[in-house]
Amino acid sequence: MAVLEILAIPDERLKQESQPVTVFDDELRAFIADLEETRQAGPAAVGIAAPQVNRHQRIVIVDCSTTRKPVPITGI
């Protein structure tokens, strides 16, 4: 696994349109592992998207494991 370079605004590459994922293979799994390692190594972030590391596919990782549990709404 590797920590990838994170692009920052105003980098024009962040404006490129991302394409849907159509192939789910070992290369994609390896990229997602690198993306998660990058998220964990970067500034405290809940999520990261593939375009932020210059891969223009519709891939996002969101970690909600440490968020508060929702409070149930009663009386409705």
C-alpha atoms as an extended CHARMM CRD file, in Angstrom:
* protein
*
        76  EXT
         1         1  MET       CA              0.0000000000        0.0000000000        0.0000000000  PROA      1               0.0000000000
         2         2  ALA       CA              1.0400000000        3.5800000000       -0.5500000000  PROA      2               0.0000000000
         3         3  VAL       CA              0.1140000000        7.0520000000        0.5960000000  PROA      3               0.0000000000
         4         4  LEU       CA             -0.9280000000        9.0260000000       -2.4820000000  PROA      4               0.0000000000
         5         5  GLU       CA             -0.4050000000       12.7330000000       -3.1870000000  PROA      5               0.0000000000
         6         6  ILE       CA             -3.5260000000       14.7600000000       -2.3600000000  PROA      6               0.0000000000
         7         7  LEU       CA             -4.3920000000       17.5350000000       -4.8070000000  PROA      7               0.0000000000
         8         8  ALA       CA             -5.3090000000       20.9220000000       -3.3670000000  PROA      8               0.0000000000
         9         9  ILE       CA             -7.4490000000       23.7750000000       -4.6560000000  PROA      9               0.0000000000
        10        10  PRO       CA             -6.9160000000       25.5220000000       -7.0920000000  PROA      10              0.0000000000
        11        11  ASP       CA             -5.4940000000       22.4890000000       -8.9610000000  PROA      11              0.0000000000
        12        12  GLU       CA             -7.3680000000       22.3160000000      -12.2730000000  PROA      12              0.0000000000
        13        13  ARG       CA             -7.3670000000       18.4960000000      -12.1940000000  PROA      13              0.0000000000
        14        14  LEU       CA             -9.9710000000       18.6710000000       -9.4270000000  PROA      14              0.0000000000
        15        15  LYS       CA            -12.4480000000       20.0610000000      -11.9790000000  PROA      15              0.0000000000
        16        16  GLN       CA            -12.3140000000       17.0400000000      -14.2920000000  PROA      16              0.0000000000
        17        17  GLU       CA            -15.4520000000       14.9520000000      -14.6180000000  PROA      17              0.0000000000
        18        18  SER       CA            -15.1870000000       11.5530000000      -12.9580000000  PROA      18              0.0000000000
        19        19  GLN       CA            -16.2200000000        8.3660000000      -14.7290000000  PROA      19              0.0000000000
        20        20  PRO       CA            -18.2490000000        5.5040000000      -13.2500000000  PROA      20              0.0000000000
        21        21  VAL       CA            -16.4380000000        2.3980000000      -12.0830000000  PROA      21              0.0000000000
        22        22  THR       CA            -17.0540000000       -0.4200000000      -14.5490000000  PROA      22              0.0000000000
        23        23  VAL       CA            -14.3220000000       -2.9390000000      -13.7140000000  PROA      23              0.0000000000
        24        24  PHE       CA            -14.0460000000       -4.3810000000      -10.2090000000  PROA      24              0.0000000000
        25        25  ASP       CA            -10.6620000000       -6.1070000000      -10.2200000000  PROA      25              0.0000000000
        26        26  ASP       CA             -7.5270000000       -6.5210000000       -8.1190000000  PROA      26              0.0000000000
        27        27  GLU       CA             -6.1070000000       -3.2340000000       -9.4170000000  PROA      27              0.0000000000
        28        28  LEU       CA             -9.2000000000       -1.3990000000       -8.1470000000  PROA      28              0.0000000000
        29        29  ARG       CA             -8.9650000000       -3.1630000000       -4.7730000000  PROA      29              0.0000000000
        30        30  ALA       CA             -5.3020000000       -2.1360000000       -4.5010000000  PROA      30              0.0000000000
        31        31  PHE       CA             -6.1790000000        1.4600000000       -5.3780000000  PROA      31              0.0000000000
        32        32  ILE       CA             -8.9360000000        1.5310000000       -2.7440000000  PROA      32              0.0000000000
        33        33  ALA       CA             -6.4690000000        0.2050000000       -0.1530000000  PROA      33              0.0000000000
        34        34  ASP       CA             -4.0530000000        3.0130000000       -1.1010000000  PROA      34              0.0000000000
        35        35  LEU       CA             -6.8870000000        5.5510000000       -0.9620000000  PROA      35              0.0000000000
        36        36  GLU       CA             -7.8420000000        4.4050000000        2.5450000000  PROA      36              0.0000000000
        37        37  GLU       CA             -4.2080000000        4.5380000000        3.6750000000  PROA      37              0.0000000000
        38        38  THR       CA             -4.0000000000        8.0720000000        2.2630000000  PROA      38              0.0000000000
        39        39  ARG       CA             -7.1750000000        9.0850000000        4.1330000000  PROA      39              0.0000000000
        40        40  GLN       CA             -5.7820000000        7.7660000000        7.3960000000  PROA      40              0.0000000000
        41        41  ALA       CA             -2.3790000000        9.4240000000        6.8860000000  PROA      41              0.0000000000
        42        42  GLY       CA             -3.7570000000       12.7880000000        5.8450000000  PROA      42              0.0000000000
        43        43  PRO       CA             -5.2180000000       15.5990000000        7.8740000000  PROA      43              0.0000000000
        44        44  ALA       CA             -8.0380000000       14.2740000000       10.0730000000  PROA      44              0.0000000000
        45        45  ALA       CA            -10.6280000000       13.5350000000        7.4300000000  PROA      45              0.0000000000
        46        46  VAL       CA            -13.8180000000       11.5310000000        7.5470000000  PROA      46              0.0000000000
        47        47  GLY       CA            -13.6690000000       10.8570000000        3.8300000000  PROA      47              0.0000000000
        48        48  ILE       CA            -11.6620000000       11.0440000000        0.6410000000  PROA      48              0.0000000000
        49        49  ALA       CA            -12.5980000000       10.7990000000       -3.0330000000  PROA      49              0.0000000000
        50        50  ALA       CA            -10.5650000000        9.3910000000       -5.9000000000  PROA      50              0.0000000000
        51        51  PRO       CA            -10.3290000000       12.7430000000       -7.7570000000  PROA      51              0.0000000000
        52        52  GLN       CA             -8.4760000000       14.1660000000       -4.7490000000  PROA      52              0.0000000000
        53        53  VAL       CA             -5.5750000000       11.8410000000       -5.6430000000  PROA      53              0.0000000000
        54        54  ASN       CA             -5.8780000000       12.4570000000       -9.4010000000  PROA      54              0.0000000000
        55        55  ARG       CA             -7.9180000000        9.3820000000      -10.2980000000  PROA      55              0.0000000000
        56        56  HSD       CA            -11.0830000000       10.5070000000      -12.0010000000  PROA      56              0.0000000000
        57        57  GLN       CA            -13.4940000000        7.7350000000      -11.1320000000  PROA      57              0.0000000000
        58        58  ARG       CA            -16.5650000000        7.8870000000       -8.9080000000  PROA      58              0.0000000000
        59        59  ILE       CA            -14.9660000000        6.3540000000       -5.8270000000  PROA      59              0.0000000000
        60        60  VAL       CA            -15.3400000000        7.7290000000       -2.3120000000  PROA      60              0.0000000000
        61        61  ILE       CA            -14.5100000000        6.4090000000        1.1470000000  PROA      61              0.0000000000
        62        62  VAL       CA            -16.4420000000        7.7110000000        4.1530000000  PROA      62              0.0000000000
        63        63  ASP       CA            -15.6720000000        6.5100000000        7.6720000000  PROA      63              0.0000000000
        64        64  CYS       CA            -18.6180000000        7.0120000000        9.9940000000  PROA      64              0.0000000000
        65        65  SER       CA            -17.3910000000        4.5790000000       12.6290000000  PROA      65              0.0000000000
        66        66  THR       CA            -16.7180000000        7.2490000000       15.2420000000  PROA      66              0.0000000000
        67        67  THR       CA            -19.8070000000        9.3670000000       14.7140000000  PROA      67              0.0000000000
        68        68  ARG       CA            -22.5040000000        9.6170000000       17.3230000000  PROA      68              0.0000000000
        69        69  LYS       CA            -25.4470000000        7.2650000000       17.1060000000  PROA      69              0.0000000000
        70        70  PRO       CA            -28.6650000000        8.9720000000       15.9480000000  PROA      70              0.0000000000
        71        71  VAL       CA            -31.1730000000        9.8240000000       18.6420000000  PROA      71              0.0000000000
        72        72  PRO       CA            -34.5400000000        8.1690000000       17.9610000000  PROA      72              0.0000000000
        73        73  ILE       CA            -37.3760000000       10.5670000000       17.2600000000  PROA      73              0.0000000000
        74        74  THR       CA            -40.4460000000        9.8090000000       19.3430000000  PROA      74              0.0000000000
        75        75  GLY       CA            -43.9640000000       11.1880000000       19.4100000000  PROA      75              0.0000000000
        76        76  ILE       CA            -44.3980000000       11.4660000000       15.6640000000  PROA      76              0.0000000000
